[in-house]
Amino acid sequence: MTDKEIMEYLSSFTPETLLIEKNKGFAIRDIDFELIEELREKKLTDEIIKIILYYVLQRACGLRFDAIRDMAEKCVQRKISTRQEAFYLTVEEDFRWRSKREKVNACRCY
């Protein structure tokens, strides 16, 4: 999907409903909603929160609090305020994630 298609898809959700939709039938816990509130306290917009959640849920195949908090912290440090900047961050994170995985695969001893 293109960035535009992803944003059109995400526009129909709030961060909370996105979690419910992408959680594939698993129960949503209070701690999941507390995480969203934690991100809002960092002054991240719902649009940026949805991009972070979408990326982590897609890439990590589940809700990874450490990855979400890490990306949120990068958004705060870089003063990311637009969805385009947030998408650039997801591209950087994806590259970093793939590089880590390739290093692990290359370093395995048999």
C-alpha positions as CSV (number, residue, x, y, z in Angstrom):
1,M,0.0,0.0,0.0
2,T,1.1,3.5,-0.7
3,D,1.3,6.1,2.1
4,K,-1.8,7.7,0.7
5,E,-3.7,4.4,0.8
6,I,-2.5,3.8,4.3
7,M,-3.7,7.2,5.5
8,E,-7.1,6.7,3.9
9,Y,-7.3,3.3,5.7
10,L,-6.2,4.8,9.0
11,S,-8.6,7.8,8.7
12,S,-11.5,5.7,9.6
13,F,-10.0,4.7,13.0
14,T,-9.1,6.2,16.3
15,P,-6.0,4.9,17.9
16,E,-8.2,2.7,20.1
17,T,-10.3,1.3,17.3
18,L,-7.2,0.6,15.3
19,L,-5.8,-1.5,18.1
20,I,-9.0,-3.4,18.3
21,E,-9.1,-4.0,14.5
22,K,-5.5,-5.0,14.2
23,N,-5.4,-7.2,17.3
24,K,-7.0,-10.0,15.3
25,G,-9.6,-11.0,17.8
26,F,-7.4,-11.0,20.9
27,A,-8.7,-9.1,23.9
28,I,-7.6,-5.5,24.3
29,R,-6.2,-4.9,27.8
30,D,-6.4,-1.7,29.8
31,I,-2.7,-1.5,29.6
32,D,-3.0,-1.2,25.8
33,F,-5.2,1.9,26.2
34,E,-2.9,3.3,28.9
35,L,-0.1,3.1,26.3
36,I,-2.2,5.3,23.9
37,E,-2.8,7.8,26.7
38,E,1.0,7.8,27.4
39,L,1.6,8.7,23.8
40,R,-1.0,11.5,23.9
41,E,0.8,12.8,27.0
42,K,3.9,13.2,24.9
43,K,1.8,15.6,22.8
44,L,1.7,13.2,19.7
45,T,-1.3,13.7,17.5
46,D,-3.8,10.9,17.0
47,E,-2.7,10.8,13.3
48,I,1.0,10.2,14.3
49,I,-0.1,7.6,17.0
50,K,-2.1,5.7,14.4
51,I,0.9,5.6,12.0
52,I,3.2,4.3,14.8
53,L,0.7,1.7,15.9
54,Y,0.0,0.6,12.3
55,Y,3.7,0.3,11.6
56,V,4.5,-1.7,14.7
57,L,1.5,-4.0,14.4
58,Q,2.4,-4.7,10.8
59,R,6.1,-5.2,11.3
60,A,6.2,-6.9,14.7
61,C,3.1,-9.0,14.1
62,G,1.7,-7.8,17.4
63,L,1.7,-5.0,19.9
64,R,5.3,-4.4,21.1
65,F,5.3,-1.7,23.7
66,D,9.1,-1.3,23.5
67,A,9.0,-0.6,19.8
68,I,6.1,1.8,20.1
69,R,7.7,3.7,23.0
70,D,11.0,3.9,21.0
71,M,9.3,5.3,17.9
72,A,7.2,7.8,20.0
73,E,10.4,9.0,21.7
74,K,12.0,9.5,18.3
75,C,9.0,11.5,17.2
76,V,9.3,13.7,20.3
77,Q,13.1,14.2,19.9
78,R,12.8,15.1,16.2
79,K,9.7,17.2,16.8
80,I,7.7,15.2,14.2
81,S,4.4,16.9,13.7
82,T,3.2,15.8,10.2
83,R,2.2,12.4,8.9
84,Q,4.8,12.7,6.2
85,E,7.6,13.0,8.8
86,A,6.1,10.1,10.7
87,F,6.1,7.9,7.5
88,Y,9.7,8.8,6.9
89,L,10.5,7.6,10.4
90,T,8.7,4.3,9.7
91,V,10.9,3.9,6.6
92,E,14.0,4.5,8.7
93,E,12.9,2.1,11.4
94,D,12.1,-0.5,8.8
95,F,15.6,-0.2,7.3
96,R,17.1,-0.4,10.8
97,W,15.0,-3.5,11.6
98,R,15.9,-5.3,8.4
99,S,19.6,-4.5,8.9
100,K,19.5,-5.9,12.4
101,R,17.8,-9.1,11.2
102,E,20.3,-9.5,8.4
103,K,23.2,-9.1,10.8
104,V,21.7,-11.7,13.1
105,N,21.2,-14.2,10.2
106,A,24.7,-13.5,8.9
107,C,26.4,-14.0,12.3
108,R,24.8,-17.4,13.2
109,C,27.4,-20.0,14.0
110,Y,26.6,-23.6,12.9
